[in-house]
Amino acid sequence: MDQNEQYFKIYPVGVIKKVDDERDCIEVFPPYVVALDHLGDGFTHIIVLWWAHQNDTPEARSVLKGKPPNHPAPVMGVFATRSPYRPNPILMTVVRLLSLEENKIYVKKFEAFDQTPVIDVKPYLPNSDCFINARVPTYFEKISKPRTD
């Protein structure tokens, strides 16, 4: 181990449960339920940080370059992509918050698998999380249109 390397402990705060074709549920574990206080007060979207546990292998963690499938982007470093294959398989999704019921956050269906560990939930704040003048390379422009969900 290099002397500059550090290790961190990350504890899942919940797990993704697939509900139906339209919704997923983030089931928050009992010790963290109090952290949901006021999340249901009118936020329309949340940021979900999750662990790509099905890609957490030494081989997947060693992938440092790749090309998005079915996309005109060039081969690039994984820090320039949203690939689940990366040194730490932490993924982020902004998703519509549908409802909050006790320890369950119902959200619009997204790309995580059933039983995926959730490592954090944050409110989406348009005034600080959205940048009007943000730009992407031309090969990403077609998939970078603003979403309305």
N, C-alpha and C positions, 0 to 999 in steps of 0.2 A: 504494500500500500504506500502510495506517495504521501509525504508528510502534509501536503496541501489538501488531501482528500478528507472529507468528513462524512460521518454517517448520521442519519436522522431517523427517528422513529415516527412513523405515520400510523395513526389509528383510524380505522374506518368509523365514520359517524352514522352510517346507515348502509342500506343496500337497495339496489334497483329491483323492483318487481314489475313484471310485464302484466298489465291489466287487460287490455283489449287492443284492437287495431288503431285506436285513437289516443289512448292514454297509457302512461307509465306511472308508477308510484315510487317515490323515494320513502322507504320505511326507515325512519330515524330511530336509532337504538335508544332505549330508556335513559341512559345517563345524559343524553344530549337533547332530550325533548324540551327542556327549559330554554334552550338556545333558539327555539322556533318562535318565541314570544314576539309578537308584532309582525312576523313575516306575512301574515294574512291580512294586514291592514290596508291593502290596496296596491301592492306590487303586482305588476302584470307579468314580469319575467324574473327569472333567477339565473345565476351562474352556478353550474354544477361542475365540481372538480371530481373526477373519478379515476379509478385505477383500472387500466386495461389488463385485468388479471389473466385473461385468456392469451395474451401476448407476452406475458412476463416469463420469458425464458432467457437464458444466457445468449442464445443466438439472436433473439429479437432485440435484446438490449445492445448488441454489438453492431446493429445496422445503423450506419451513420449517413448513408446516402440512399436516395431512392427516387422513383418517379411515380407520381400519382397515376393509378390505373385509369385507362380510357380518358386520358387528358393530355393536351398538347404541351404541358410543362416539361422542361428538360429534367434530366437527372440532377438532383440538388441535395444539399445537406438537410437532414431531418429537422433542424431548427428552422428551416424555411418552409416546412410542410406541417400538415396536421396529422401525419402518419401516426398510427398507434405503435409502430416499431421505433423505439427511441431508447436512450440510455435509462430513463426513468419513465415508465409507461403511464404518465399522468396526462389525462385528457380533460378538456374543458368544453362545455356546451352551454350556450345561452338558450333557455327553453321557456316556453309560456307556462306560467303558474296558473293552473285551473282552479284548485281549491286546496285548503289545508284542513285536515280533520284529525285532531289529536296528534299522533306521531306520524301521520301519513301526509306527504306532500304529493298531490296529484298534478302531473304535468303533461303537456303534449308529448306524444311518443317521440323518442329520439334514438340515436344509434347505439346506445349501450345495450349489452346483453342482460338477460335475467340473472339476478344474483351478483351483478357487478358491484364491487365495493365503492361507496361514495366517501370521498375524503374531506369534502367541504361543500357548503352551500353559501352563496352570497347573494344579496339583492342586486339586480341589474339596475344601475342608475344612469339614465340616458345622458344626463349632463356631464358625467365623467367617463362613461364607458363607450360613448359613441363619438367618433371624431369625423366631422363633416368633410374635412379636407384630406382624410386618409387616402392613400393610393396603394395600388397593388400592381405587380408586373402585368403586362398586357395579356399574357397567357392565363391569368386568373380572373380577368375582367368579367367573362361570361358567368362565372360562378360566384362573383362577388357583388351581385346586385343586392340592394337592401331588401331584407325580408319584411313581410307585413304580418307575420304571425306572431 
